[in-house]
Amino acid sequence: MLVREKEFYRKVFQISIPIALQSLITIAINLVDTMMLGRLGETAISGSALANQFVNVFQILCMGMGMGASVLVSRFYGQGDYGALRKAVTIMYRFCLVIAALFTAATLLFPQGVMRIYTAEEAVVREGAAYLEWMFPGYLLLGFSLTTTLTLRSVKKVTVPLLSSVSGLFLNIFFNYCLIFGKMGFPRLEIRGAALATMISRFFECAVICGYFWFVEKEVGYRLRHFFLRCGNLVREYFRVSFPVLVSDGLLALGNNAVAMVIGRMGESYVAANAITVMAQQLSTVLVQGISQASAILTGHTLGEGDVEKAQRQGYTFFFMGAVLGVLAGGFIIATSEIMIGFYNVSEGTREIARQLMNAIGVITFFLATNSILTKGVLRGGGDTRFLMVADILFLWVVSVPLGAMAGLVWKLPAFWVYFLLKADQVLKAVWCVQRLRSRKWIKAIHG
């Protein structure tokens, strides 16, 4: 049932470890922001955390575009069809430009309006709006970096994105220190300094990643002139595969924002506690993210080569790996919760809320790890994107968001149960997607 060939596991870790390390570095950048801003108080933490919820919507949409395109890129790469591969990348870039323009306009024109989506506390609104006002050029940089990184991963080029992220981390730490606190001759900008430091590191990462892909990389051979390719013959197939991915990830972004809206209306202490615990969850699941993306890429390659039975065995193997990693990650969160909470200068009430949230995350992480490797990996790599879209709509919006909102705003349940119900879709999807894997209906044909 499970794959036993050493070469398979070598490929998995060859792809997943650099991806996990890059995710870890991205989380470290956010952690540095949160910890440094934590020295300014709970209002600064809350403002930046809620402002980044809006940025995260854009980031998840870009991930949706990129992962949708990577289903095609991986399949075309397995087939050796580089012409169709380049067209898929071009379509992805064009949509990235459109979405980046929309988010930039919203941030420039309505920064306080954006913040009021998440909270009614005026002090938090002011801090968050100040953060967003310094972030507006970053959407295009972030969009191109993310989508290009996903393309490079799909063709087994993972080193350059990793190295750029390492360099970006050190840049971010340095400029955070200088600009938040006014060190080494720089002005003291506080929350604006955190935003500007993030902008500087994103500009660097975009220059390195896109510069490599557009001017240096030779196997795919994508160049700036390919922005103007005629892609009409592939647009329909791109939408068939990618649009459900974009919808699924867009719904995920909105679901995460619904969580933020519920927590934002439960008070500043809940917002600050959630900002602390999100970092713990992200840190514990970086390897899950790496294996999830590796499973999508390798599944696409295998199906591109036409070996359906091998793809099915790989699917069961990835599911088993997800279950093991979920147990380890959940245990890590619960075991280290006190240590992580201790890094922050917050009130005892906020600490108690954070403890409850940590325990809830520890339980949910097992199910999240299992279904992430299936939904964002194996099943997506098989082209089964429409099924996944239906699962996201059904479980997130029919179950999790209504129950979580009632638990937090009406029933006034403890923080543990509020978070658990807000994430109940992870439990339901884990069960449903295992059944989908067993059915073999997830393997879809893709045409160039």
Secondary structure, DSSP 8 states (H G I E B T S, - for coil): -----HHHHHHHHHHHHHHHHHHHHHHHHHHHHHHHHHTT-HHHHHHHHHHHHHHHHHHHHHHHHHHHHHHHHHHHHHHT-HHHHHHHHHHHHHHHHHHHHHHHHHHHH-HHHHHHTT---HHHHHHHHHHHHTTTTHHHHHHHHHHHHHHHHHTT--HHHHHHHHHHHHHHHHHHHHHHHT-TT----THHHHHHHHHHHHHHHHHHHHHHHHHT--SS---GGGGG---HHHHHHHHHHHHHHHHHHHHHHHHHHHHHHHHHTT-HHHHHHHHHHHHHHHHHTHHHHHHHHHHHHHHHHHHHTT-HHHHHHHHHHHHHHHHHHHHHHHHHHHHHHHHHHTTS---HHHHHHHHHHHHHHHHHHHHHHHHHHIIIIIHHHTT-HHHHHHHHIIIIIIIIHHHHHIIIIIS---HHHHHHHHTHHHHHHHHHHHHHHHHTTT------
